[in-house]
């Protein structure tokens, strides 16, 4: 969940009724920015294509792939929010033409000449900082740097970025777990080998506890089409049954699992996410540690000094919150 309180409009913006109408519409569609953040996370993962390439780092993308990022963000946002097509620009929102521009470098949005006088949705995301922003700006020529590139596109002058009305500013981007792991830990997970997918997924959940792990991370670790099956119950080699003797539970986005996650006091997995913990049976010496009832007993998140106990069987999977709400 993206916890963010969007700033109010910049001075003078209330004089732009179209901008305010689009601003209000987008906030109604996505009050916390959660859907927007998920689109950006999924788009970056789509570019990395970890399932086929094993990549997890933006720096490893080809130049052509990075150039294509803006188009993918534009397309994926339209799919998520069902924006209408515009004749001249990208979207038509509340009957107003809006262009969408994405940059991985803050402030480097490339504005085409046809956007002059119109609204632009300016989007930025940085996988290294795990941050993203999106705001609206009415494009005025005097606020732009000269179009020196061959497409005659412009950038917003630094001194005029204050004229952007932010929908979400420096909000939390779902973390690219593999990117931020210590190199030694990452190397243990991403062991080479064509048929090592199940082993890599087990090591992922063995190494990363108390963090929301997205499907893109699992896909990159597994490098297999049926990557989600590497987690589920079933064969003893799959992550959940294989890690149970080590005291590790792998919670998914099912309502019953989310309830356990909340009771344990850790992050709650959202749609397509997992959270792993090593757990032990609750005992008096555990004091006021948050505890969850699992399989008829109370359990707490293990600390380094706690002996390993076989983890309990998780509740049967029910519909995820996202799916049950549909």
GUVO-484781 format. One record per residue (C-alpha): x, y, z; residue number from 1. Coordinates in pm, whole numbers, plus 50000, padded with zeros to 5 digits. Example, Ala and Ser with C-alpha at 12.3 -4.5 7.8 and 13.67 -1.06 7.14 Angstrom:
BEGIN
px->51230 | py->49550 | pz->50780 | pos->1;
px->51367 | py->49894 | pz->50714 | pos->2;
***
This chain:
BEGIN
px->50000 | py->50000 | pz->50000 | pos->1;
px->50130 | py->50343 | pz->49908 | pos->2;
px->50104 | py->50569 | pz->50211 | pos->3;
px->50103 | py->50920 | pz->50075 | pos->4;
px->49918 | py->51245 | pz->50135 | pos->5;
px->49922 | py->51437 | pz->49805 | pos->6;
px->50016 | py->51804 | pz->49830 | pos->7;
px->49767 | py->52075 | pz->49750 | pos->8;
px->49769 | py->52256 | pz->49416 | pos->9;
px->50047 | py->52501 | pz->49343 | pos->10;
px->49955 | py->52873 | pz->49346 | pos->11;
px->49749 | py->52972 | pz->49047 | pos->12;
px->49644 | py->52617 | pz->48953 | pos->13;
px->49290 | py->52673 | pz->49077 | pos->14;
px->49264 | py->52918 | pz->48787 | pos->15;
px->49302 | py->52617 | pz->48551 | pos->16;
px->48968 | py->52435 | pz->48576 | pos->17;
px->49068 | py->52164 | pz->48329 | pos->18;
px->49377 | py->52074 | pz->48530 | pos->19;
px->49176 | py->52063 | pz->48851 | pos->20;
px->48910 | py->51845 | pz->48686 | pos->21;
px->49169 | py->51592 | pz->48566 | pos->22;
px->49348 | py->51608 | pz->48903 | pos->23;
px->49028 | py->51533 | pz->49094 | pos->24;
px->48934 | py->51252 | pz->48855 | pos->25;
px->49268 | py->51075 | pz->48895 | pos->26;
px->49260 | py->51106 | pz->49274 | pos->27;
px->48909 | py->50958 | pz->49276 | pos->28;
px->49029 | py->50665 | pz->49066 | pos->29;
px->49330 | py->50597 | pz->49289 | pos->30;
px->49318 | py->50784 | pz->49624 | pos->31;
px->49636 | py->50630 | pz->49766 | pos->32;
px->49828 | py->50586 | pz->49441 | pos->33;
px->49836 | py->50208 | pz->49492 | pos->34;
px->49715 | py->50124 | pz->49141 | pos->35;
px->49954 | py->50374 | pz->48984 | pos->36;
px->50249 | py->50232 | pz->49181 | pos->37;
px->50157 | py->49878 | pz->49081 | pos->38;
px->50148 | py->49974 | pz->48712 | pos->39;
px->50495 | py->50125 | pz->48739 | pos->40;
px->50631 | py->49822 | pz->48923 | pos->41;
px->50480 | py->49583 | pz->48669 | pos->42;
px->50607 | py->49793 | pz->48377 | pos->43;
px->50965 | py->49793 | pz->48504 | pos->44;
px->50940 | py->49417 | pz->48561 | pos->45;
px->50796 | py->49376 | pz->48211 | pos->46;
px->51100 | py->49553 | pz->48066 | pos->47;
px->51344 | py->49352 | pz->48277 | pos->48;
px->51166 | py->49031 | pz->48165 | pos->49;
px->51334 | py->48838 | pz->48445 | pos->50;
px->51154 | py->48516 | pz->48360 | pos->51;
px->51341 | py->48494 | pz->48030 | pos->52;
px->51655 | py->48694 | pz->48106 | pos->53;
px->51722 | py->48668 | pz->48481 | pos->54;
px->51769 | py->49049 | pz->48487 | pos->55;
px->51675 | py->49256 | pz->48792 | pos->56;
px->51868 | py->49582 | pz->48734 | pos->57;
px->51753 | py->49874 | pz->48516 | pos->58;
px->52118 | py->49937 | pz->48421 | pos->59;
px->52125 | py->49604 | pz->48232 | pos->60;
px->51850 | py->49709 | pz->47991 | pos->61;
px->51944 | py->49790 | pz->47632 | pos->62;
px->51913 | py->50152 | pz->47523 | pos->63;
px->51619 | py->50063 | pz->47299 | pos->64;
px->51440 | py->49900 | pz->47593 | pos->65;
px->51485 | py->50208 | pz->47809 | pos->66;
px->51352 | py->50423 | pz->47526 | pos->67;
px->51048 | py->50196 | pz->47505 | pos->68;
px->50973 | py->50241 | pz->47877 | pos->69;
px->50773 | py->50559 | pz->47824 | pos->70;
px->50548 | py->50392 | pz->47569 | pos->71;
px->50486 | py->50095 | pz->47798 | pos->72;
px->50401 | py->50320 | pz->48094 | pos->73;
px->50157 | py->50510 | pz->47874 | pos->74;
px->49993 | py->50188 | pz->47749 | pos->75;
px->49977 | py->50017 | pz->48088 | pos->76;
px->49827 | py->50321 | pz->48261 | pos->77;
px->49560 | py->50337 | pz->47992 | pos->78;
px->49480 | py->49969 | pz->48039 | pos->79;
px->49457 | py->50007 | pz->48415 | pos->80;
px->49244 | py->50322 | pz->48424 | pos->81;
px->49055 | py->50280 | pz->48093 | pos->82;
px->49141 | py->50629 | pz->47970 | pos->83;
px->48984 | py->50722 | pz->47636 | pos->84;
px->49206 | py->50784 | pz->47334 | pos->85;
px->49287 | py->51139 | pz->47231 | pos->86;
px->49317 | py->51241 | pz->46867 | pos->87;
px->49634 | py->51451 | pz->46908 | pos->88;
px->49776 | py->51337 | pz->47242 | pos->89;
px->49770 | py->51018 | pz->47449 | pos->90;
px->49453 | py->51028 | pz->47660 | pos->91;
px->49121 | py->51202 | pz->47687 | pos->92;
px->49028 | py->51231 | pz->48056 | pos->93;
px->48701 | py->51394 | pz->48154 | pos->94;
px->48682 | py->51521 | pz->47797 | pos->95;
px->49025 | py->51688 | pz->47823 | pos->96;
px->49330 | py->51599 | pz->47613 | pos->97;
px->49626 | py->51484 | pz->47826 | pos->98;
px->49972 | py->51373 | pz->47713 | pos->99;
px->50163 | py->51118 | pz->47923 | pos->100;
px->50539 | py->51142 | pz->47963 | pos->101;
px->50759 | py->50910 | pz->48168 | pos->102;
px->51123 | py->50949 | pz->48266 | pos->103;
px->51348 | py->50732 | pz->48478 | pos->104;
px->51552 | py->51046 | pz->48546 | pos->105;
px->51358 | py->51308 | pz->48736 | pos->106;
px->51292 | py->51618 | pz->48526 | pos->107;
px->51392 | py->51463 | pz->48192 | pos->108;
px->51045 | py->51433 | pz->48045 | pos->109;
px->51055 | py->51485 | pz->47668 | pos->110;
px->50768 | py->51714 | pz->47572 | pos->111;
px->50659 | py->51715 | pz->47205 | pos->112;
px->50562 | py->52041 | pz->47029 | pos->113;
px->50200 | py->51925 | pz->46993 | pos->114;
px->50162 | py->51921 | pz->47373 | pos->115;
px->50208 | py->52298 | pz->47397 | pos->116;
px->49903 | py->52453 | pz->47560 | pos->117;
px->49778 | py->52113 | pz->47679 | pos->118;
px->49802 | py->51915 | pz->48002 | pos->119;
px->50082 | py->51666 | pz->48054 | pos->120;
px->50081 | py->51382 | pz->48304 | pos->121;
px->50448 | py->51372 | pz->48410 | pos->122;
px->50559 | py->51041 | pz->48562 | pos->123;
px->50889 | py->50942 | pz->48721 | pos->124;
px->51002 | py->50621 | pz->48891 | pos->125;
px->51341 | py->50516 | pz->49024 | pos->126;
px->51401 | py->50151 | pz->49109 | pos->127;
px->51719 | py->50233 | pz->49302 | pos->128;
px->51544 | py->50476 | pz->49537 | pos->129;
px->51213 | py->50282 | pz->49533 | pos->130;
px->51030 | py->50610 | pz->49472 | pos->131;
px->50789 | py->50746 | pz->49212 | pos->132;
px->50600 | py->51065 | pz->49138 | pos->133;
px->50322 | py->51175 | pz->48904 | pos->134;
px->50191 | py->51524 | pz->48847 | pos->135;
px->50003 | py->51746 | pz->48603 | pos->136;
px->50134 | py->52052 | pz->48425 | pos->137;
px->49993 | py->52286 | pz->48163 | pos->138;
px->50268 | py->52314 | pz->47901 | pos->139;
px->50376 | py->52667 | pz->47815 | pos->140;
px->50660 | py->52720 | pz->47569 | pos->141;
px->50845 | py->52970 | pz->47790 | pos->142;
px->50869 | py->52709 | pz->48066 | pos->143;
px->51059 | py->52464 | pz->47844 | pos->144;
px->51418 | py->52421 | pz->47737 | pos->145;
px->51484 | py->52441 | pz->47363 | pos->146;
px->51419 | py->52132 | pz->47152 | pos->147;
px->51774 | py->52048 | pz->47050 | pos->148;
px->51713 | py->51680 | pz->46969 | pos->149;
px->51612 | py->51554 | pz->46626 | pos->150;
px->51247 | py->51513 | pz->46730 | pos->151;
px->51235 | py->51876 | pz->46847 | pos->152;
px->51117 | py->51766 | pz->47191 | pos->153;
px->51159 | py->51989 | pz->47495 | pos->154;
px->51226 | py->51944 | pz->47866 | pos->155;
px->51078 | py->52139 | pz->48156 | pos->156;
px->51316 | py->52405 | pz->48286 | pos->157;
px->51429 | py->52325 | pz->48641 | pos->158;
px->51303 | py->52657 | pz->48773 | pos->159;
px->50954 | py->52583 | pz->48638 | pos->160;
px->50910 | py->52233 | pz->48785 | pos->161;
px->50745 | py->52410 | pz->49078 | pos->162;
px->50449 | py->52462 | pz->48845 | pos->163;
px->50376 | py->52087 | pz->48844 | pos->164;
px->50068 | py->51999 | pz->49049 | pos->165;
px->50164 | py->51668 | pz->49207 | pos->166;
px->49915 | py->51387 | pz->49237 | pos->167;
px->50176 | py->51181 | pz->49423 | pos->168;
px->50528 | py->51302 | pz->49502 | pos->169;
px->50811 | py->51074 | pz->49618 | pos->170;
px->50568 | py->50795 | pz->49696 | pos->171;
px->50692 | py->50443 | pz->49771 | pos->172;
px->50751 | py->50221 | pz->49470 | pos->173;
px->50709 | py->49849 | pz->49551 | pos->174;
px->51062 | py->49736 | pz->49616 | pos->175;
px->51270 | py->49543 | pz->49367 | pos->176;
px->51392 | py->49300 | pz->49632 | pos->177;
px->51667 | py->49139 | pz->49424 | pos->178;
px->51816 | py->49476 | pz->49334 | pos->179;
px->51853 | py->49580 | pz->49698 | pos->180;
px->51985 | py->49256 | pz->49848 | pos->181;
px->52351 | py->49227 | pz->49953 | pos->182;
px->52545 | py->49082 | pz->49658 | pos->183;
px->52636 | py->48766 | pz->49853 | pos->184;
px->52269 | py->48696 | pz->49936 | pos->185;
px->52161 | py->48764 | pz->49580 | pos->186;
px->52429 | py->48526 | pz->49450 | pos->187;
px->52296 | py->48249 | pz->49676 | pos->188;
px->51950 | py->48297 | pz->49527 | pos->189;
px->52035 | py->48341 | pz->49160 | pos->190;
px->52241 | py->48028 | pz->49121 | pos->191;
px->52299 | py->47951 | pz->48751 | pos->192;
px->52146 | py->47650 | pz->48584 | pos->193;
px->51857 | py->47583 | pz->48351 | pos->194;
px->51669 | py->47353 | pz->48590 | pos->195;
px->51745 | py->47534 | pz->48915 | pos->196;
px->51423 | py->47739 | pz->48930 | pos->197;
px->51270 | py->47555 | pz->49223 | pos->198;
px->51596 | py->47574 | pz->49418 | pos->199;
px->51625 | py->47948 | pz->49351 | pos->200;
px->51269 | py->48013 | pz->49472 | pos->201;
px->51330 | py->47817 | pz->49792 | pos->202;
px->51647 | py->48015 | pz->49857 | pos->203;
px->51460 | py->48341 | pz->49795 | pos->204;
px->51211 | py->48267 | pz->50073 | pos->205;
px->51484 | py->48124 | pz->50292 | pos->206;
px->51685 | py->48447 | pz->50266 | pos->207;
px->51422 | py->48725 | pz->50255 | pos->208;
px->51190 | py->48754 | pz->50556 | pos->209;
px->50948 | py->49024 | pz->50664 | pos->210;
px->50933 | py->49193 | pz->50322 | pos->211;
px->50666 | py->49199 | pz->50054 | pos->212;
px->50800 | py->48995 | pz->49761 | pos->213;
px->50626 | py->49065 | pz->49431 | pos->214;
px->50553 | py->48820 | pz->49155 | pos->215;
px->50824 | py->48982 | pz->48940 | pos->216;
px->51088 | py->48878 | pz->49193 | pos->217;
px->50954 | py->48521 | pz->49203 | pos->218;
px->50940 | py->48515 | pz->48823 | pos->219;
px->51304 | py->48624 | pz->48798 | pos->220;
px->51417 | py->48368 | pz->49054 | pos->221;
px->51224 | py->48082 | pz->48895 | pos->222;
px->51287 | py->48170 | pz->48528 | pos->223;
px->51005 | py->47931 | pz->48444 | pos->224;
px->50659 | py->47976 | pz->48293 | pos->225;
px->50486 | py->47817 | pz->48593 | pos->226;
px->50680 | py->48028 | pz->48843 | pos->227;
px->50390 | py->48065 | pz->49091 | pos->228;
px->50367 | py->47688 | pz->49120 | pos->229;
px->50720 | py->47692 | pz->49266 | pos->230;
px->50570 | py->47843 | pz->49584 | pos->231;
px->50246 | py->47651 | pz->49639 | pos->232;
px->50170 | py->47336 | pz->49831 | pos->233;
px->50213 | py->47011 | pz->49643 | pos->234;
px->50544 | py->46845 | pz->49567 | pos->235;
px->50781 | py->46834 | pz->49865 | pos->236;
px->51033 | py->47037 | pz->49665 | pos->237;
px->50803 | py->47339 | pz->49641 | pos->238;
px->50880 | py->47634 | pz->49865 | pos->239;
px->50600 | py->47607 | pz->50123 | pos->240;
px->50633 | py->47236 | pz->50208 | pos->241;
px->51012 | py->47232 | pz->50164 | pos->242;
px->51072 | py->47524 | pz->50403 | pos->243;
px->50822 | py->47416 | pz->50669 | pos->244;
px->51077 | py->47194 | pz->50852 | pos->245;
px->51302 | py->47502 | pz->50874 | pos->246;
px->51025 | py->47692 | pz->51050 | pos->247;
px->50948 | py->47916 | pz->50752 | pos->248;
px->50598 | py->48009 | pz->50637 | pos->249;
px->50527 | py->48178 | pz->50305 | pos->250;
px->50213 | py->48391 | pz->50322 | pos->251;
px->50029 | py->48486 | pz->50003 | pos->252;
px->49758 | py->48733 | pz->49911 | pos->253;
px->49470 | py->48512 | pz->50030 | pos->254;
px->49247 | py->48664 | pz->50296 | pos->255;
px->49334 | py->48392 | pz->50547 | pos->256;
px->49707 | py->48450 | pz->50492 | pos->257;
px->49666 | py->48827 | pz->50512 | pos->258;
px->49497 | py->48783 | pz->50851 | pos->259;
px->49796 | py->48583 | pz->50975 | pos->260;
px->50034 | py->48850 | pz->50841 | pos->261;
px->49846 | py->49125 | pz->51027 | pos->262;
px->49840 | py->48926 | pz->51351 | pos->263;
px->50215 | py->48865 | pz->51328 | pos->264;
px->50267 | py->49240 | pz->51306 | pos->265;
px->50454 | py->49237 | pz->50975 | pos->266;
px->50377 | py->49359 | pz->50623 | pos->267;
px->50061 | py->49226 | pz->50461 | pos->268;
px->50101 | py->49074 | pz->50114 | pos->269;
px->49886 | py->49242 | pz->49851 | pos->270;
px->49774 | py->49102 | pz->49516 | pos->271;
px->50045 | py->48881 | pz->49365 | pos->272;
px->50278 | py->48921 | pz->49665 | pos->273;
px->50429 | py->48697 | pz->49932 | pos->274;
px->50576 | py->48754 | pz->50278 | pos->275;
px->50797 | py->48491 | pz->50444 | pos->276;
px->50870 | py->48457 | pz->50815 | pos->277;
px->51046 | py->48209 | pz->51036 | pos->278;
px->50807 | py->48139 | pz->51323 | pos->279;
px->50812 | py->47958 | pz->51658 | pos->280;
px->50538 | py->47865 | pz->51904 | pos->281;
px->50446 | py->48149 | pz->52137 | pos->282;
px->50583 | py->48102 | pz->52490 | pos->283;
px->50571 | py->48318 | pz->52804 | pos->284;
px->50925 | py->48443 | pz->52746 | pos->285;
px->50813 | py->48596 | pz->52417 | pos->286;
px->50631 | py->48863 | pz->52616 | pos->287;
px->50419 | py->49095 | pz->52407 | pos->288;
px->50542 | py->48988 | pz->52064 | pos->289;
px->50254 | py->48991 | pz->51813 | pos->290;
px->50114 | py->48641 | pz->51771 | pos->291;
px->49891 | py->48464 | pz->51523 | pos->292;
px->49679 | py->48153 | pz->51566 | pos->293;
px->49776 | py->47902 | pz->51299 | pos->294;
px->49653 | py->47544 | pz->51289 | pos->295;
px->49522 | py->47562 | pz->51648 | pos->296;
px->49833 | py->47710 | pz->51813 | pos->297;
px->49977 | py->48058 | pz->51861 | pos->298;
px->50297 | py->48150 | pz->51680 | pos->299;
px->50534 | py->48448 | pz->51681 | pos->300;
px->50800 | py->48566 | pz->51439 | pos->301;
px->51127 | py->48403 | pz->51544 | pos->302;
px->51423 | py->48603 | pz->51664 | pos->303;
px->51786 | py->48494 | pz->51598 | pos->304;
px->51812 | py->48320 | pz->51936 | pos->305;
px->51498 | py->48109 | pz->51893 | pos->306;
px->51551 | py->47742 | pz->51813 | pos->307;
px->51414 | py->47615 | pz->51483 | pos->308;
px->51070 | py->47451 | pz->51501 | pos->309;
px->50872 | py->47294 | pz->51221 | pos->310;
px->50630 | py->47560 | pz->51097 | pos->311;
px->50254 | py->47503 | pz->51102 | pos->312;
px->50034 | py->47429 | pz->50805 | pos->313;
px->49888 | py->47758 | pz->50683 | pos->314;
px->49511 | py->47804 | pz->50655 | pos->315;
px->49355 | py->47682 | pz->50336 | pos->316;
px->49381 | py->47939 | pz->50061 | pos->317;
px->49077 | py->48161 | pz->50016 | pos->318;
px->49019 | py->48432 | pz->49760 | pos->319;
px->49261 | py->48723 | pz->49776 | pos->320;
px->49124 | py->49059 | pz->49888 | pos->321;
px->49167 | py->49198 | pz->49537 | pos->322;
px->48986 | py->48910 | pz->49370 | pos->323;
px->48702 | py->48891 | pz->49624 | pos->324;
px->48633 | py->49261 | pz->49572 | pos->325;
px->48574 | py->49212 | pz->49201 | pos->326;
***
